Amino acid sequence: MANVNHSTLTDPYLHEPKGIAAAGAGTVYVANGSGSGVWVESNRFLGAYISFDSVTPETISVTTSDAVVDETFTLSHANGFSIETSPNTRFKYTGSENITGTLTVSISVKQSSGSTRDVEWALFKNGTELTGSRVVRTQGTSTWGSVSLLGHTPLVTNDYVEIKVKADASCTVEVASAYILIDGVPS
């Protein structure tokens, strides 16, 4: 048997996983359970924010029905995601591989005027609420508070995530800042 260094072997003679010679930087091999697999991005992610401004905050007219938080988010970083603004603010998965995404949202809020209201926030995927993501905060006019939303869900190409809000009575909610993070790994 010839004495050959692994570093000199070409693709047909490399150990599994096959295709490593053509695998892109930052990709990982995902086995399919049948003795084969594919190379995919090691992770997909999105970070987007509403800049902090407690003097002239964003305002949202809230009713008793869930409505999309249709504010302008600025993209800070993304791989496999985009922000859509039509028909409303959405965070769309554009990657090609199936992933499992962990979603984290943090929002600084208060009510602009009037009586204290119970305001509910939730994450939605493709128009359907992510079970377990809904939270409620009693919001008044005198102090800022924080709302945190969490979710975990599979995502495939063109799935989208929205943040929705409703209250026990109509009111105007002020948003000093917001941040959404979606971190996805191959599934």
Residue pairs with C-beta under 8 A, 6 or more apart in sequence:
6 14
6 15
10 21
11 18
11 19
11 20
11 21
11 22
14 20
14 21
17 29
17 31
17 37
17 39
18 36
19 29
19 39
20 29
22 39
23 29
23 39
24 39
26 41
26 42
27 39
27 40
27 41
27 42
28 39
28 40
28 41
28 42
28 186
29 37
29 38
29 39
30 37
30 38
30 39
30 40
30 97
30 186
31 37
32 38
38 97
40 97
40 186
41 79
41 80
41 95
41 97
41 186
42 185
42 186
43 79
43 183
43 184
43 185
44 79
44 80
44 81
44 93
44 95
44 97
44 99
44 101
44 182
44 183
44 184
44 185
45 77
45 78
45 79
45 80
45 81
45 181
45 182
45 183
45 184
46 75
46 77
46 78
46 79
46 80
46 81
46 83
46 91
46 180
46 181
46 182
47 75
47 76
47 77
47 78
47 179
47 180
47 181
48 73
48 74
48 75
48 76
48 78
48 83
48 91
48 179
48 180
49 73
49 74
49 76
49 177
49 178
49 179
49 180
50 58
50 71
50 72
50 73
50 74
50 175
50 177
50 178
50 179
51 74
51 177
52 108
52 176
52 177
53 176
53 177
54 108
54 144
54 176
57 174
57 175
57 176
58 71
58 174
58 175
59 112
59 172
59 173
59 174
59 175
60 69
60 71
60 165
60 172
60 173
60 174
60 175
61 170
61 172
62 117
62 119
62 165
62 166
62 167
62 170
62 171
62 172
62 173
63 166
63 167
63 170
64 166
64 167
64 168
64 169
64 170
65 166
66 120
66 122
66 124
66 129
66 164
66 165
66 166
67 164
67 165
67 166
68 88
68 89
68 90
68 162
68 163
68 164
69 89
69 162
69 163
69 164
69 165
69 175
69 178
70 88
70 89
71 89
71 175
71 178
72 85
72 89
73 83
73 89
73 91
73 178
73 180
75 82
75 83
79 95
80 93
80 94
80 95
80 99
80 184
81 91
81 92
81 93
81 94
81 95
81 182
82 91
82 92
82 94
83 89
83 90
83 91
83 92
84 90
84 91
84 92
84 160
88 162
89 162
89 163
90 160
90 161
90 162
91 160
91 161
91 162
91 180
91 182
92 158
92 159
92 160
93 99
93 101
93 155
93 156
93 157
93 158
93 159
93 160
93 184
94 157
94 158
95 157
95 184
96 157
97 186
98 154
98 155
98 156
98 186
98 187
99 154
99 155
99 184
99 185
99 186
99 187
100 152
100 153
100 154
100 155
100 184
100 185
100 187
101 151
101 152
101 153
101 154
101 155
101 161
101 182
101 183
101 184
102 150
102 151
102 152
102 182
102 183
102 184
103 123
103 130
103 133
103 149
103 150
103 151
103 152
103 153
103 161
103 180
103 181
103 182
104 148
104 149
104 150
104 180
104 181
104 182
104 183
105 121
105 123
105 147
105 148
105 149
105 150
105 163
105 178
105 179
105 180
105 181
106 146
106 147
106 148
106 149
106 178
106 179
107 121
107 146
107 147
107 148
107 149
107 175
107 177
107 178
107 179
108 144
108 145
108 146
108 175
108 176
108 177
108 178
109 119
109 137
109 139
109 144
109 145
109 146
109 147
109 173
109 174
109 175
109 176
110 139
110 140
110 141
110 142
110 143
110 144
110 145
110 173
110 174
110 176
111 117
111 119
111 139
111 140
111 141
111 171
111 172
111 173
111 174
112 141
112 171
112 172
112 173
112 174
113 141
113 172
114 141
114 171
114 172
115 169
116 138
116 139
116 140
116 141
117 138
117 139
117 167
117 168
117 169
117 171
118 136
118 137
118 138
118 139
118 167
118 168
119 136
119 137
119 138
119 139
119 165
119 166
119 167
119 168
119 171
119 173
120 134
120 135
120 136
120 165
120 166
120 167
121 134
121 135
121 136
121 137
121 147
121 149
121 163
121 164
121 165
122 129
122 130
122 133
122 134
122 135
122 149
122 163
122 164
122 165
123 129
123 130
123 133
123 149
123 151
123 161
123 162
123 163
123 164
124 130
124 161
124 162
124 163
124 164
125 151
125 153
125 155
125 159
125 160
125 161
126 159
126 160
127 162
129 164
130 151
130 152
130 153
132 150
132 151
133 149
133 150
133 151
135 147
135 148
135 149
137 145
137 147
139 145
139 171
139 173
144 176
149 163
151 161
154 187
155 184
161 180
161 182
163 180
165 173
167 173
